[in-house]
């Protein structure tokens, strides 16, 4: 995320301290990701409105609001939905800003090691989706941060429900079930110090990475009415799964340097969200899992690069061989598939647009692909029981 995150150190490509090693990360700007994306013209206007909405809902102070703005989450949506209706895009923009904060409750926040409250929180969200609920006022006494995030989603849902078709509402619910099922499992794993295999972490990351609900946002933003049997077609389902896997792999590459120093602290507030002061859990990062399964750090990065390349190749082949469902349906499917591709593009370009992962060294890391990483990160010592 772009903006002022000056507490994040910048990678050195010249030399590394004695406790670090120079590593070459995979080339993430490959195939259709290589080119600079188009961005909708009203991105900044939409971003300002969404940031104001979420800042008010979560009662952010000035510093936290600046960091929300620096996150540039609306830009991510503006890349994969460049032609959406402005009113509908505004809702997608609100949701995109909110979902990063919602997701971080499970990754690094108050719910990270609390599976009981995690389940209660998820159940509460679906009770709101399935029924009628009045969003809590942010000033209501007794609300903690998790409650405020929930109330923000209630507010979003009421506005989304008013515009969305029945099929678009069903699609959103279906994708949120999948995403939150993965988040609950991730919290359960972390609370139990669960030891994962590489195959298991790939399966878990596919659900928990948070891209599934973006598929519902595509249908809503472009007001698509794709039949359920088409969305459930095995080729479309595989495309969506590949998108989620690519998103997870890409995210793990760029976030590993920040996460590897984790001491597994669980405190969180909006003010921590974009700073390196926030301790992040590395146990769900596939690079860490590769290392804990015996790979050297450069070997792990090369392996992830191969996984990314295979998935991009498979995605291109699937798109070339999609079935024909009729002119009207195929036109909508083409818009849907293009937005899925653009989502992968947005994910990589947004990661290097921000300063969340590499500080002021974004341009340098993108050009050289060189970073310095810990030779012996804390999670490796914990794994040995040191």
C-alpha positions in Angstrom: 0.0 0.0 0.0 1.2 3.4 -0.8 1.6 6.2 1.7 3.6 7.2 4.8 4.8 4.0 6.4 8.3 5.3 7.4 8.7 2.8 10.1 9.3 0.0 7.6 12.9 -0.6 6.7 14.1 -0.6 3.1 15.7 -3.7 1.7 19.4 -3.4 0.8 20.5 -5.0 -2.4 24.2 -4.2 -1.8 25.0 -6.2 1.3 23.1 -7.8 4.1 23.9 -7.8 7.9 25.4 -10.9 9.3 22.0 -12.3 10.4 20.5 -11.9 6.9 21.0 -13.4 3.5 20.4 -11.9 0.0 17.6 -13.7 -1.9 16.1 -13.3 -5.3 12.3 -13.3 -5.3 10.2 -14.7 -8.2 9.4 -12.5 -11.1 5.7 -11.6 -10.4 5.3 -9.3 -13.4 4.9 -12.1 -16.0 2.5 -12.9 -18.8 -0.6 -10.6 -18.7 0.5 -9.2 -15.4 3.5 -7.5 -17.1 1.7 -4.4 -18.4 0.7 -1.4 -16.4 -3.1 -1.6 -15.8 -5.8 0.8 -16.8 -7.5 2.5 -13.8 -11.0 4.0 -13.6 -11.0 7.8 -13.9 -13.0 8.5 -10.7 -10.6 6.4 -8.5 -9.5 9.2 -6.3 -13.0 10.6 -5.8 -14.3 7.1 -4.9 -11.4 6.5 -2.6 -12.0 9.7 -0.7 -15.7 8.8 -0.1 -14.9 5.2 1.0 -12.1 6.2 3.3 -14.4 8.8 5.0 -17.1 6.2 5.4 -14.8 3.6 7.0 -13.0 6.1 9.1 -16.3 7.2 10.5 -17.6 3.7 11.1 -14.4 2.6 12.9 -13.9 5.9 14.6 -10.4 6.3 13.4 -8.2 9.2 14.6 -6.4 11.3 12.1 -3.3 9.1 12.1 -5.3 5.9 11.4 -7.3 7.7 8.7 -4.1 8.7 6.9 -2.9 5.1 7.0 -6.2 3.9 5.6 -5.8 6.4 2.8 -2.3 5.2 2.3 -3.5 1.7 1.9 -5.0 2.7 -1.5 -7.4 -0.2 -1.4 -9.8 1.5 -3.8 -7.1 1.5 -6.4 -7.1 -2.3 -6.3 -10.8 -2.4 -7.1 -10.4 0.4 -9.7 -8.1 -1.8 -11.7 -10.3 -4.9 -11.9 -13.5 -2.9 -12.3 -12.5 0.0 -14.5 -15.9 0.3 -16.3 -18.4 -0.4 -13.5 -21.3 2.0 -12.8 -20.2 4.6 -10.3 -22.9 3.9 -7.8 -22.2 0.2 -7.7 -18.5 0.8 -7.7 -18.8 3.0 -4.7 -20.2 0.0 -2.8 -17.4 -2.2 -4.0 -14.9 0.4 -2.9 -16.5 0.6 0.5 -16.4 -3.2 0.8 -12.8 -3.5 -0.5 -11.5 -1.0 2.1 -13.5 -2.8 4.9 -12.6 -6.3 3.9 -8.9 -5.7 4.4 -9.6 -4.6 8.0 -12.1 -7.5 8.5 -9.6 -10.0 7.2 -6.8 -8.7 9.4 -8.9 -9.6 12.4 -8.2 -13.2 11.6 -4.6 -12.8 10.2 -3.0 -10.6 12.9 -5.7 -9.1 15.0 -8.0 -9.7 17.9 -9.4 -13.0 16.5 -6.1 -14.5 15.4 -5.8 -16.9 18.4 -9.4 -17.0 19.5 -11.3 -19.6 17.6 -14.4 -19.3 19.8 -14.9 -15.6 19.2 -14.0 -16.1 15.6 -16.9 -18.5 15.1 -19.2 -16.2 17.0 -18.1 -13.3 14.7 -18.7 -15.3 11.5 -22.1 -16.6 12.7 -23.1 -13.0 13.5 -22.2 -11.8 10.0 -24.4 -14.4 8.4 -27.3 -13.8 10.8 -27.1 -10.2 9.5 -27.0 -11.3 5.8 -29.9 -13.8 6.3 -32.1 -11.5 8.3 -33.0 -7.9 9.0 -30.6 -6.0 11.2 -30.0 -2.3 12.0 -26.3 -1.5 12.0 -25.0 -0.4 15.4 -24.1 3.3 15.8 -20.3 3.6 16.2 -20.9 5.6 19.4 -22.9 2.8 21.0 -21.5 2.1 24.5 -19.7 -1.2 24.9 -18.7 -1.8 21.3 -15.2 -3.0 20.9 -13.2 -2.9 17.6 -14.5 -6.3 16.4 -18.1 -5.0 17.0 -17.4 -1.8 15.0 -16.1 -3.8 12.1 -19.2 -6.0 12.2 -21.4 -2.9 12.3 -19.6 -1.5 9.3 -20.3 -4.7 7.3 -24.0 -4.4 8.4 -24.1 -0.9 6.9 -22.5 -2.1 3.7 -24.8 -5.1 3.4 -28.0 -3.0 3.7 -26.9 -0.8 0.8 -25.6 -3.8 -1.3 -28.9 -5.7 -0.7 -30.9 -2.7 -2.0 -29.2 -2.7 -5.4 -28.2 -6.4 -5.9 -30.3 -8.9 -7.7 -31.3 -12.1 -5.9 -28.6 -14.1 -7.8 -26.0 -11.4 -6.9 -26.9 -11.6 -3.2 -26.7 -15.4 -3.3 -23.3 -15.2 -5.0 -22.0 -12.9 -2.3 -23.2 -15.1 0.5 -21.7 -18.2 -1.2 -18.3 -16.6 -1.6 -18.3 -15.2 1.9 -19.0 -18.7 3.3 -16.0 -20.0 1.5 -13.7 -17.1 2.5 -14.7 -17.2 6.2 -14.6 -21.0 6.3 -10.9 -20.6 5.4 -10.4 -17.8 7.9 -11.9 -19.9 10.7 -9.7 -22.9 9.8 -6.6 -20.6 9.8 -7.4 -19.3 13.2 -7.9 -22.8 14.5 -4.6 -23.9 13.0 -2.7 -21.0 14.5 -4.3 -21.5 17.9 -3.1 -25.1 17.9 0.4 -24.4 16.5 -0.8 -26.7 13.6 2.1 -28.1 11.5 1.1 -27.9 7.9 2.3 -29.7 4.8 2.8 -27.7 1.6 -0.3 -29.2 0.0 -2.4 -28.4 3.1 -1.3 -24.8 3.2 -2.2 -24.4 -0.5 -5.7 -25.7 0.1 -6.2 -23.5 3.1 -4.8 -20.4 1.5 -7.1 -20.8 -1.5 -10.0 -20.2 0.8 -8.6 -17.7 3.3 -6.8 -15.3 0.9 -10.0 -13.3 0.5 -10.4 -13.2 -3.3 -13.5 -15.3 -3.5 -15.9 -12.5 -2.5 -14.3 -10.3 -5.2 -15.9 -12.7 -7.8 -19.3 -11.7 -6.4 -18.3 -8.0 -6.6 -17.6 -8.4 -10.3 -21.1 -9.7 -11.0 -22.6 -6.9 -8.8 -20.5 -4.1 -10.2 -21.2 -5.0 -13.8 -24.8 -6.1 -13.0 -24.1 -9.5 -14.6 -26.8 -12.2 -14.6 -24.7 -15.3 -15.2 -26.7 -18.5 -14.6 -25.6 -20.5 -11.5 -24.9 -23.5 -13.7 -22.4 -21.5 -15.6 -20.7 -20.1 -12.5 -20.5 -23.7 -11.2 -19.0 -25.0 -14.4 -15.8 -26.8 -13.8 -13.8 -24.5 -16.0 -15.1 -21.4 -14.3 -14.6 -23.0 -10.9 -11.0 -23.9 -11.8 -10.3 -20.3 -13.0 -11.6 -18.9 -9.7 -9.5 -21.4 -7.7 -6.4 -20.5 -9.8 -7.0 -16.8 -9.2 -7.2 -17.5 -5.4 -4.1 -19.6 -5.4 -2.2 -17.0 -7.4 -3.3 -14.3 -5.1 -2.2 -16.3 -2.1 1.2 -17.1 -3.6 1.8 -13.5 -4.7 0.8 -12.2 -1.3 3.1 -14.6 0.5 6.1 -13.6 -1.6 5.7 -9.9 -1.0 4.6 -10.2 2.7 7.2 -12.7 3.8 9.9 -10.2 4.7 7.6 -8.4 7.0 6.0 -11.5 8.5 9.2 -13.5 9.2 10.1 -11.4 12.2 6.8 -12.3 13.9 6.8 -13.0 17.6 3.1 -13.8 17.4 1.7 -10.8 19.3 -2.1 -10.6 19.0 -2.8 -6.9 19.9 -4.3 -4.9 17.1 -5.9 -1.5 16.4 -6.6 0.4 13.2 -3.6 2.5 14.0 -1.3 -0.6 13.7 -2.7 -1.7 10.3 0.0 -0.4 7.9 3.0 -0.2 10.2 5.8 -2.7 10.8 5.1 -2.3 14.5 2.2 -4.7 14.0 3.3 -8.3 14.7 2.1 -10.6 11.9 1.7 -14.3 12.1 3.9 -16.1 9.6 2.5 -19.6 10.1 0.1 -19.3 7.2 2.8 -18.0 4.7 3.7 -20.8 2.3 7.4 -19.7 2.1 7.6 -20.3 5.9 5.9 -23.6 5.4 8.4 -24.5 2.7 11.3 -23.6 5.1 9.8 -25.6 7.9 9.5 -28.6 5.5 13.2 -28.5 4.9 13.8 -26.1 1.9 16.5 -23.5 1.9 15.2 -19.9 1.6 16.3 -19.4 -2.0 15.0 -22.8 -2.9 11.6 -22.0 -1.4 11.4 -18.8 -3.4 12.3 -20.6 -6.6 9.7 -23.3 -5.8 7.0 -20.6 -5.4 8.0 -19.0 -8.6 7.5 -22.4 -10.4 4.0 -22.7 -8.8 3.0 -19.3 -10.0 4.2 -20.0 -13.5 2.3 -23.2 -13.8 -0.9 -21.6 -12.6 -0.6 -18.7 -15.0 0.0 -21.2 -17.9 -3.0 -23.3 -16.8 -5.2 -20.2 -16.5 -4.4 -19.0 -20.0 -5.2 -22.5 -21.4 -8.5 -22.6 -19.6 -9.6 -19.2 -20.9 -8.7 -20.3 -24.5 -10.9 -23.4 -24.1 -14.0 -22.1 -22.3 -17.3 -23.7 -23.4 -19.9 -21.8 -25.5 -23.1 -21.1 -23.6 -24.8 -18.8 -26.1 -24.1 -15.3 -27.3 -25.7 -13.4 -24.4 -24.2 -15.6 -21.7 -20.7 -15.8 -23.3 -20.6 -12.0 -23.5 -21.1 -11.8 -19.7 -18.7 -14.6 -19.1 -16.0 -12.7 -21.1 -16.5 -9.7 -18.9 -16.3 -11.9 -15.8 -13.2 -13.7 -16.9 -11.4 -10.4 -17.9 -12.1 -9.0 -14.5 -10.7 -12.1 -12.8 -7.5 -11.6 -14.8 -7.4 -7.9 -14.0 -7.8 -8.9 -10.3 -4.5 -10.8 -10.5 -2.9 -7.9 -12.2 -4.2 -5.5 -9.6 -2.9 -7.7 -6.8 0.7 -7.6 -7.9 0.8 -3.9 -9.1 -1.0 -2.8 -5.9 1.5 -4.7 -3.7 4.4 -2.8 -5.3 2.5 0.5 -5.3 2.3 0.4 -1.5 5.0 0.8 1.1 3.6 -1.8 3.4 6.0 -4.6 2.4 9.2 -3.0 1.2 9.1 0.5 2.6 10.7 3.0 0.3 12.4 0.2 -1.6 9.4 -0.7 -3.8 10.9 0.4 -7.1 14.3 -1.2 -6.3 12.8 -4.5 -5.3 10.6 -4.6 -8.4 13.5 -3.9 -10.7 16.1 -6.1 -9.0 13.9 -8.7 -7.3 16.5 -8.8 -4.5 15.7 -8.6 -0.8 17.6 -9.4 2.4 15.9 -12.0 4.7 16.7 -13.5 8.1 18.9 -16.5 8.0 17.3 -17.8 11.2 13.8 -16.3 11.7 12.0 -16.7 15.0 9.5 -19.2 13.6 12.3 -21.6 12.7 13.6 -21.4 16.2 10.1 -22.0 17.6 9.7 -24.9 15.3 12.8 -26.6 16.8 11.7 -25.7 20.3 14.7 -23.4 20.9 
